[in-house]
Amino acid sequence: MSVIFLLISASTLVAGIFLVAFLWAVRSGQYDDDRSPAVRILSDDTPTEATENK
């Protein structure tokens, strides 16, 4: 029976650590811009060396 209490407390501790890490990531702005990195490659405005030499 004591193993069950040990496992419950360990899993609660791990879940709490993940919750704190998630909240820290949200507050630091990790998830602010989730759209533009995926489409940023489609709007390449700077010319590359291969296109300049042609």
N, C-alpha and C positions, 0 to 999 in steps of 0.2 A: 504494500500500500504506500510505503514511503517513496518508492520509485515513481509512482504516478504524480505525487506532489512535486518531486524533483523535476520531472519532465514538464509539468505544467508551469512551474516557475521559470525554468530555463527557456521555454518557448515564449512566455510572456516577456521575458527580458530581451530576447532576440527581436520580437515584434516591436517592442518599445524602441530599440536601437534603430530599426529600419524606419519607424515613424519619425524619430528625431532627424535622421538623415534625409528623409523625404521633405520634411518641413524646412530644413536648412537649405536644401536645393531649391525649393520653391521661393523662399524669401531672398535668396541670393540672385534670383533672376535666371535660373537654369532653363525654365520652361516658358520664358516670356515670348520668344519669337520661334514658333514651331512651323511656320509656313514658308518663310523666305529661304531658309537654307536648302530646302528641297528644290526650289525653282531658281535659285541664284545662278546655277550653271547654265540655264537657258538664256539668260540675258547677259552674255559676255560682251561688254562694251570695249574692253581694251584689246587692241590688235596684238597678235602673237608674232614671234620672229618669223615663223614660216610664211605668214601672209604678207609681211613687210618686204621680204626678199624677192617676191615674185614679180 
